[in-house]
Amino acid sequence: MARIAIPISDNVLSNQYNQCGYFDIFEIEHKKIISKQRESICQKSVNELNNWILSQEITDIIVHEIDKSSVSYFADTKVNLFIGVNIKSPDQLINEYLEGSLKSNSQYITI
């Protein structure tokens, strides 16, 4: 089973990983959505947010922009990152994920 987290602002993918209002978390099994939940987050530091992601047993994160320290952190924890993804609704993004057409663009890793 996969657990995919998408940071959301104004009902679309947040421009910044750590500056969102909430996360939509999708559970996927056999290429089908088995659940979707919305998790509100308080203003957390990047480290607190990264630890929260791990505590939620997230396997994949879809982001537009993310900082280098978070990329390194998730590489060490084996959480898959889709970086530089075009800003769209979470449902559009999860459909691209399921179709295998979701692409990363590393130019959106920030300092």
Secondary structure, DSSP 4 states (H G I P E B T S, - for coil): -EEEEEEEETTEE-SBTTS-SEEEEEEEETTEEEEEEEEE--S--HHHHHHHHHHTT--EEE-SBEEHHHHHHHHHHT-EEE-SPPP--HHHHHHHHHHT-----GGGEE-
